[in-house]
Amino acid sequence: MTPRRRSMSATASAGLSVRSGTGGSGPTAYARTVLDVVDRIPPGRVMTYGDVADYLGTGTGRTVGTVMSRYGQEVPWWRVVQASGRPAEPLVAEALAKLIAEGCPVSGERVDVGAARCDGRHLRE
């Protein structure tokens, strides 16, 4: 019988899992880089979870989502949306209100990602 190879979870591979000895004391280096990118998205613009991962060249939309769910309150979290343009549950209404107030193009419960997408050229310093 061949032993099963355990694959590392996406969150562990991105350095998000709580390791013994750290006590879950705060964001990892990867999480900090995600939060830095999100903090630099200008008002009225958005990035998808996948856009953030692509910009960083590491992780996935899912790992970015994990960072945002754990630490997103530290940054303008409403500027990161699903690929469909819909903000994350359960804060859809709050996110849309903030986006509309910033002048972001919104239709129904979705951001017009094509018009509002932020790429590396739009990130504030």
C-alpha positions in Angstrom: 0.0 0.0 0.0 1.4 3.4 -1.0 1.2 6.1 1.7 -1.1 9.0 0.9 0.6 12.2 0.2 -1.0 15.0 2.2 -1.3 18.2 0.2 -1.0 21.5 1.9 -4.2 23.6 2.1 -4.3 26.8 0.2 -4.3 28.8 3.4 -1.3 26.9 4.8 0.6 27.4 1.6 0.0 31.1 1.7 1.3 31.3 5.3 -2.2 31.9 6.8 -2.5 29.0 9.1 -1.8 29.5 12.8 1.4 27.8 13.7 2.3 26.6 17.1 4.2 29.2 19.0 2.7 32.2 17.2 -0.5 32.2 19.2 -2.4 33.7 16.2 -0.9 37.0 17.2 -1.7 38.8 13.9 -1.4 38.8 10.2 1.4 36.9 8.5 3.7 38.5 6.1 1.5 37.4 3.2 -1.6 38.8 4.8 0.2 42.1 5.4 1.1 42.3 1.7 -2.6 41.7 0.8 -3.8 44.3 3.2 -1.2 46.8 1.9 -2.5 46.3 -1.7 -6.1 46.7 -0.6 -5.3 49.8 1.4 -3.9 51.4 -1.8 -7.0 50.9 -3.9 -8.3 54.4 -4.6 -11.9 55.4 -3.7 -14.4 54.5 -6.4 -12.2 51.7 -7.7 -12.3 47.9 -6.9 -10.2 44.8 -7.3 -11.5 41.3 -7.3 -10.0 38.8 -4.9 -8.2 37.2 -7.9 -6.9 40.6 -9.1 -5.2 41.1 -5.7 -3.5 37.6 -5.9 -2.5 38.3 -9.6 -1.1 41.7 -8.7 1.0 40.1 -5.9 2.0 37.2 -8.1 1.2 34.8 -5.2 -1.8 33.1 -3.6 -5.2 32.8 -5.1 -8.5 34.6 -4.9 -9.4 32.2 -2.1 -6.3 33.0 0.0 -7.0 36.7 -0.5 -10.6 36.1 0.7 -9.2 34.3 3.7 -7.0 37.2 4.6 -9.9 39.7 4.1 -12.2 37.6 6.2 -9.7 37.6 9.1 -8.1 41.0 8.8 -10.1 43.1 6.3 -11.5 45.4 8.9 -8.1 47.1 8.9 -8.4 48.4 5.3 -11.2 49.5 2.9 -12.5 46.0 2.6 -15.5 47.0 0.5 -13.2 47.8 -2.5 -12.5 44.0 -2.9 -15.3 42.2 -4.7 -16.1 38.8 -6.2 -15.3 38.4 -9.9 -19.0 38.9 -10.6 -18.8 42.4 -9.0 -20.9 41.4 -6.0 -19.4 42.3 -2.6 -18.9 39.5 0.0 -21.7 38.3 2.2 -23.0 39.2 4.7 -21.9 42.8 4.2 -23.3 43.4 0.7 -25.6 46.4 1.6 -22.9 48.1 3.7 -20.2 47.6 1.0 -22.5 48.9 -1.8 -23.4 52.0 0.2 -19.7 52.8 0.8 -18.9 52.1 -2.9 -21.8 54.3 -4.1 -20.7 57.1 -1.8 -17.2 56.9 -3.4 -18.7 57.2 -6.9 -18.1 53.6 -7.9 -20.4 52.5 -10.7 -23.0 50.1 -9.2 -26.0 48.4 -10.8 -28.3 46.5 -8.5 -26.0 44.5 -6.1 -23.0 44.5 -8.4 -20.2 46.8 -9.2 -19.4 47.4 -12.9 -16.0 45.8 -12.6 -15.1 46.7 -16.2 -15.5 50.4 -15.4 -14.2 50.4 -11.8 -11.4 47.8 -11.9 -8.2 49.0 -10.4 -4.9 47.7 -11.8 -1.4 48.3 -10.7 -1.4 51.7 -12.4 -4.3 52.8 -10.3 -2.8 51.9 -6.9 -2.0 54.8 -4.7 1.4 55.1 -3.2 
